[in-house]
Amino acid sequence: MEMWFSEFHTPDVKHSIRVNRQLYSKQSDYQRIDIFETPEFGRVLTLDGNVMLTERDEFIYDEMITHVPMSVHRSAKDILVIGARFPLDVDMDNVILVDCMESDNSNSIQFDHAFAAETACNYLTSQGRRQIALIHPHGSGFADQVLLGYKHALEKNFLPFNRNLVFMDETSSSVALQELLNNASTLNFNALLVADEQEAQRVIPQLQAFNKSVPEDIMVFSLAGSLHLPGIPVIPAIEYSMDAMAARIVSWLTEKTQMLGSYVLRGDLIIPDVRKR
């Protein structure tokens, strides 16, 4: 049975999207909130039956949100850029870059991706998972740092580096996982590192389709955050304290007594409570 979401524009016009599953649905005091997982647009957020944003074209909204205030507000004193996945050549004291790729800006907050990968591998080996695969598609950013942390953890735990378990160049985690599952030399891997929770939720159904249960057969680990939504398995992850990051930014913006400088933020290891299952 197929499932579709339809957004009605007029009584005679509608826009429909095929849906794999509904991840969340709730009526708040103000609006109906729904989140769908779709094959074409990834995750889709709707409010009162209208599409607000999707994973596939979210960047378009970001561009428009940026251009409007920059065009209207001619004298912006401070600018905050978060999560740019392309190199930025910015050398201005009033610009703060947070988790931006290849950032040489003097005012920046960078996540310690090498530490995240190393912490993840150390945790997995402590759980008896010694065949750890790594899928970090091109475009996720910070591949060199992630691979460095991955290798450090293997070395510390006296594990050999198997190039066949590492996928860094593929544009899709699904394609990488398909290659991993079809390779006889890597078929016995029992842990999988992915870039973030969104990538984790893409590979979990694929693993289950190959009769691989999560986490019993393969423990999936997210290197950047965990979404706690109904119907989605909670997995171990690295999460970054937004409170700590926000406090440092606000302090700099309000005081400006000194340069923010380059600051590295380490994430916290989040382990799901299996007793709640």
N, C-alpha and C positions, 0 to 999 in steps of 0.2 A: 504493500500500500504506500503510495507516494504522499508526501507531506509538502504543502506549499504555503508560503506567506504571501498575501496580496495586499498591496497598498492601493486604495481606491482614490483616484483623482477626481473623477466625475462619475455619475451613474453609468456612463458608457465607456469609461477608461479606467484600467487598473494596471499596476506593475506587479508582477509575480516573481518570486524567487523560490527555487526548490530548496527544501530544508532537510538536513540530515536528522536533526533532533532539536528540541527546545530545551535550552539550558536553564532558563530562569523565567518566572512569570509572577508578578505581584502587582496588586492595586494599592498604590500609596494614597496619602491624603490628597494628592494633587493630580496623579496621572497613572495610567496603566503602563507598567514597565515589562518589556519582554526582551530576551536575548536568545537568538537562534544561531545554530551552527549550520553553515551552508557550504556546498562544494564550490560555488563560484566566487562568493564574496567573503569567505571566512566567517568570523563572528559578526552578527548584525544586531545592533541595538535599535529598538523601536519604542516610541512613546505614543500612547494612544493610537496605535495602529499605523504610525508614520515612521519611516526609516530616518534615524538621526545620523548614524554613521556606520561604516563597515570597515573591517580590517583592510580590505583591498584598496579602497580609495580614500581612507582617512587622511592621507597626506594632502589631498586637495583642499580639505577644509582647513587644515593647519596653515596652508599657504594663504588662503583668503583671510583667515583670522589675523594673520600677521600683517598683511598689506594694508588692511583698512585702518587700524590704529596708527600705523607708521605714517600713512598718508595724511590722516586727519590731525594727529598730534605732532606738530612740527618741532616741538622742543622737549622730546622725551629725555629725561635725565639719566635714567637707569634702564638697562635692558637685560633680561634673563632669557637664556637659550637653553632648553633641556632636550637631551637625547638626539642631537643631530647625527645622522649616520652618513655624513659626507664631510670632507675636510673644510674647516672654516679658517680663513685668514683674517683674524680679528685682533687688533692691537689697540684697544681702547680701555681706559681705566673704568669706565662706567658700564662695561659689558661683563656679565658673569656667565660662564659656560658650565653646564652641569651634565656629566656623562656624555660628552660630545667626542666624536671620533677625531683622533690626531689633533688634539687641542694643545696649542702652544701659548694660549692666552695666559697672562699672569694671574688673572682672577678666574680660577676654575676649580670645580669639585669633580673629581674623577672616582668612579667606582673601581675597587681593586679586583679586577677580573681574574688575575692570576691567583690571588688568595682564594677567591670563590671556587675556582676549579680544583685547587689543591685541597681545600677543606672538604669539598664534595667527595673527592676520591678517597680521602682519609676516612670519611664516614662510611663509604660503601665497603671499603676493605674491612672495616671494623665489624661490618654485618656479614662478613664471609663472601662478599662479592669481589672476586679477583680478576674477572674477565670484564673489564669496563670499556664499553664503546663510547665514542664521542662523536656527536653530530652537531656541527655548528655551521649552518649554511652561510654561503657568501652573502653579505649584506647585513648580517647580525651585528657585525662590528667587533673589534678587539680580539680577532682570531689569534694573533700572535701571543697576546697575554694569556688567553685561555689555554692554548697549547703548552705554554711555558709552565703554568701551574699544574696542568695534567701530567707533564713529564716529571716535574719535581716530586709529585705524589707517588708516581710509580717507582721512582728511584728510591725514595725513602721507605717504601713498603717492599722493596726488593722484587718488584714485578717487571717483567720484560716489556719493552715498548713494541707493540704490534701495529705496524702501519696500516694493516687491513682493518683495524678497529676504529680508525680515525677518518672522518669525512668532514673536510673543511671547505671544499671548493664547490660542492653542489649548491644549486640555487633552491632546492626543495628538500626538506627533511624527509618527506615521503619517498622521494627517489633514492636518497641515501639509505634509508632503512630497508628499502626493497633490495638494494645491492647487498646490504649487510646480511639480510636473511637468506639471500640466494647464494652466498659464498660459503662453501662447505668448511673452510678454514676458520670461519668466525661464527659458525652456527651455535656454538656453546656459550656465547656471551651471556652474562647474567645481570648486567647493569648497563644503563644507558644515560649519558649526560646529554642534555639538550640546552639550547640557548636560554629559553624562558618557558613560562607556563603555557603560552600559546602553542609553542612547538611541541610541548609535552602532550597537550590534548589532541594534537594532530597525529602523533605516532601511537598513542595508546590504542585507539580503535584498530589501527593497522596491525599492531602486535596481537591483539585479541583475535583478529581474523586469521592469524597464523597459529591459533591455539596456544598463544603465549599469555599466561595470566600475569597481571600486574597487581602487586609487586612479587607474588610468589615465584614466578619463573624469572622475570626480569624486573628489577627495581629501576624505575625511571626517576631521574633527579633533575630538577630545574635550577639553572644557574642564575636566574633572575626572577624571583618572586613566585608566589603561589596564589591562584584565584580560588577563593572559597565559595563556590557556587553549588547549588543543589544538583545532584546527579553527576557531578564530576569527582572522580577519586582524588583525595588529597594526597600529595606526594611530598617527599622531602625536598627542601629548596633552600636557596640562599635569598634572604630578604634584606633590603637596605632600609635603614631607619629614615623615613621621610621627615620625622620630627627633628632629628639631629641636623639633617641637611637644611631644612627650612629655618631652624634657629640660627644657623651660621649665616645664611643669606640675609635674614631679617636684621641680624646684628650689624652686618656690614652696611646694609642699605641705610639703617637709621643713624649709625654713628659715623661711619666713613673716616674714622680717625687714622686708619692705616689700611694698606692694601690687603685685600682678602688673601692673596697668594694662591699657590697651588696646593690643594688639599685633597688627600686620598681618603675615601670613605670605604671601610670594610663592612661587608654584609654579615648577617647573623644566620647561623644554621638553624633551620626550622624543621623539626621532626614531627610527623603526624602521630597522633595518639591512637594507636591501633585498638585500644580498649573501647573506643567509641564506635567501632565498626560493628 
